[in-house]
């Protein structure tokens, strides 16, 4: 998806999705800074950094430390696995996710620290 197709999305790039700490996803959603978060990593079994995409999935599901807190609404999170050459598939998956998030109630900010 190019900058002109983002429909208000903010895109953060990094060498490997595994470099993104789960606490970042928690912060963004718990503060109401986004309605949803889409993580886009390498295609399954095709990670350039070996296991980064697999580890990210495990962290988001609470199977690997550091964990994504239980308080995070998983319906506002998706983890995409597409090849860089699959732009149409990637765009379709993002549009489907945006549609599902649009059906959810508003995501108001929750102040303070509330560990779950």
C-alpha positions in Angstrom: 0.0 0.0 0.0 1.5 3.3 -1.0 1.3 6.6 1.0 -1.7 7.7 -1.1 -3.6 4.5 -0.3 -3.2 4.5 3.5 -6.6 6.1 4.4 -5.3 7.8 7.5 -3.0 4.9 8.5 0.4 5.6 9.9 3.1 3.3 8.7 6.2 2.5 10.7 8.9 0.5 9.0 11.7 -1.5 10.7 14.2 -4.2 9.5 12.2 -6.9 11.3 8.7 -7.0 12.8 10.2 -8.8 15.8 11.9 -5.5 16.8 8.5 -4.1 17.7 7.8 -4.7 21.4 4.3 -5.8 22.3 4.1 -2.9 24.7 4.0 -0.6 21.7 0.8 -2.2 20.4 -0.6 -2.1 24.0 0.3 1.6 24.3 -1.3 2.6 20.9 -4.5 0.8 21.5 -4.9 1.5 25.2 -4.4 5.3 24.7 -6.9 5.4 21.9 -4.2 6.5 19.4 -5.5 4.0 16.8 -8.7 2.1 16.1 -6.6 -1.0 15.1 -3.1 -2.2 14.5 -2.0 -4.2 11.5 1.4 -5.9 11.8 2.9 -6.8 8.5 5.8 -9.3 8.6 7.4 -11.7 6.2 5.5 -14.5 4.7 5.3 -17.6 6.9 8.6 -19.6 6.8 10.2 -16.8 4.7 11.6 -14.5 7.4 14.8 -12.8 6.3 15.8 -12.6 10.0 15.1 -16.3 10.6 12.3 -16.4 13.2 11.2 -12.8 13.6 7.7 -13.2 12.2 7.1 -16.4 14.1 8.2 -14.9 17.4 6.0 -11.8 16.8 3.0 -14.1 16.3 3.8 -16.0 19.5 4.2 -12.7 21.5 0.9 -11.4 20.2 -0.8 -14.7 21.2 0.8 -14.7 24.6 3.0 -17.7 23.9 6.4 -16.0 24.1 8.0 -13.4 26.3 7.6 -10.4 26.1 3.9 -11.0 26.0 1.1 -8.7 24.7 -1.0 -7.9 27.8 -4.4 -9.7 28.1 -6.1 -6.3 28.3 -5.4 -5.6 24.6 -8.5 -6.2 22.5 -7.3 -8.8 20.0 -10.1 -7.9 17.6 -8.3 -4.6 17.0 -5.1 -6.4 16.0 -4.1 -8.4 12.9 -0.8 -9.9 11.9 -0.4 -10.2 8.1 1.9 -12.6 6.4 2.4 -11.7 2.8 5.3 -11.8 0.3 6.6 -8.4 -0.8 5.4 -9.2 -4.3 1.8 -9.8 -3.2 0.7 -6.2 -3.1 -2.9 -7.0 -4.1 -3.2 -9.6 -1.4 -1.7 -7.3 1.2 -4.1 -4.5 0.2 -7.1 -6.8 0.3 -6.2 -8.1 3.8 -5.7 -4.5 5.1 -9.1 -3.5 3.6 -10.8 -6.5 5.3 -9.2 -5.7 8.6 -10.2 -2.0 8.3 -13.7 -3.1 7.6 -13.8 -5.3 10.7 -12.4 -2.6 12.9 -14.9 -0.1 11.5 -17.7 -2.4 12.9 -16.3 -2.2 16.4 -17.4 0.4 19.0 -15.1 3.5 19.2 -11.7 2.9 20.9 -11.6 5.6 23.6 -8.3 6.3 25.5 -7.9 4.5 28.8 -5.7 6.6 31.1 -3.3 5.3 33.7 -1.7 1.9 34.1 -4.0 -1.0 34.4 -2.2 -4.3 34.1 -4.3 -7.3 33.2 
